[in-house]
Amino acid sequence: MIDGITSADEPVTPWGGGLARLRLDIAYDGTDFAGWARQPAQRTVCGEIEDRLSSIFGVPLQLTVAGRTDAGVHATGQVAHVDVPITALPRVDPRGNDTRVSNLVRRLARFLPPDVRVTAVSEAPQHFDARFSALRRHYEYRLSTAPYGVDPLRAREVVPWTRPVDLGAMREASQKLLGLNDFAAFCKRREGATTVRELQRYDWELDGHALTAYVSADAFCWSMVRSLVGAVLAVGEGRRTPQWCAELLTAGARSSSVTVAPAHGLSLVRVDYPADSELADRNVTTRETRGPTGCCGG
């Protein structure tokens, strides 16, 4: 997940002006993508969806996303919005039989590759912004402690972890990281981007051989989630103590002692938004606290 979003690659279009804002709910297998954000000569999630939407509506379109994911990271609950000229909306159904925007789901399913799906499309309420309106993002990181590794059918989304772990120590370490803190030690620094975040949940569960981390925050900076996972796994192995994790919060800069966990174990599973009546206030608050380059990532 990438911090440092700029107006050039994450457009925020003013309301009105003959545009309709649509919300898209999105899922993808990130294995074969170079991340969310469009990049020259690279296959990206954003690029695939923007290209199909632009073809359908006959005009160039750009997406604004809740949280930009890195190469190999998956999503089942990604959210984006797109501003479409009202005059182009009838192209949802060129035959004119049913132009409800929800029908974009079926049409995009025919055009998109099998590793990315738009699961829902709706007219966004006034002041909805996929990025700035978000209250929090929820991620899950999945590992398998089975001696044989990972079931082949889940090998693209689960990381094998055959070394013993102390679940109690991992939970203790995770709890020490909760709250509003400077997570610079866990983030790849982006010029002008804040690394202050409110980590609202960090739990671990072991169900049989399935070891899962649940991580939620108001936003994440670049590589933050995978760094949090890597740090606590070091505690679970006995190489570090829970207190070491807490001390990282005072580092003030990226720590070379923190290992970034593999990308393919991570999935964005949900983004929370406030009630429609609170969207405008939320946008203002987020812009003030994050600034133009301080958005979300993991």
HELIX and SHEET records of a PDB file:
HELIX    1   1 GLY A   30  ASP A   32  5                                   3    
HELIX    2   2 VAL A   45  PHE A   57  1                                  13    
HELIX    3   3 ILE A   86  VAL A   92  5                                   7    
HELIX    4   4 VAL A  101  ASN A  103  5                                   3    
HELIX    5   5 LEU A  104  PHE A  111  1                                   8    
HELIX    6   6 PRO A  152  ARG A  154  5                                   3    
HELIX    7   7 LEU A  167  GLN A  175  1                                   9    
HELIX    8   8 ALA A  184  PHE A  186  5                                   3    
HELIX    9   9 MET A  224  GLY A  236  1                                  13    
HELIX   10  10 PRO A  242  LEU A  248  1                                   7    
HELIX   11  11 ALA A  263  GLY A  265  5                                   3    
HELIX   12  12 ASP A  276  GLU A  278  5                                   3    
HELIX   13  13 LEU A  279  ARG A  290  1                                  12    
SHEET    1   A 4 LEU A  63  VAL A  65  0                                        
SHEET    2   A 4 HIS A  74  PRO A  85 -1                                        
SHEET    3   A 4 LEU A  19  TYR A  28 -1                                        
SHEET    4   A 4 VAL A 116  GLU A 123 -1                                        
SHEET    1   B 5 LEU A  63  VAL A  65  0                                        
SHEET    2   B 5 HIS A  74  PRO A  85 -1                                        
SHEET    3   B 5 LEU A 266  ASP A 272  1                                        
SHEET    4   B 5 ARG A 136  SER A 144 -1                                        
SHEET    5   B 5 VAL A 159  PRO A 160  1                                        
SHEET    1   C 7 LEU A  63  VAL A  65  0                                        
SHEET    2   C 7 HIS A  74  PRO A  85 -1                                        
SHEET    3   C 7 LEU A 266  ASP A 272  1                                        
SHEET    4   C 7 ARG A 136  SER A 144 -1                                        
SHEET    5   C 7 ALA A 210  ALA A 217 -1                                        
SHEET    6   C 7 VAL A 196  ASP A 207 -1                                        
SHEET    7   C 7 GLY A 179  ASP A 182 -1                                        
END                                                                             
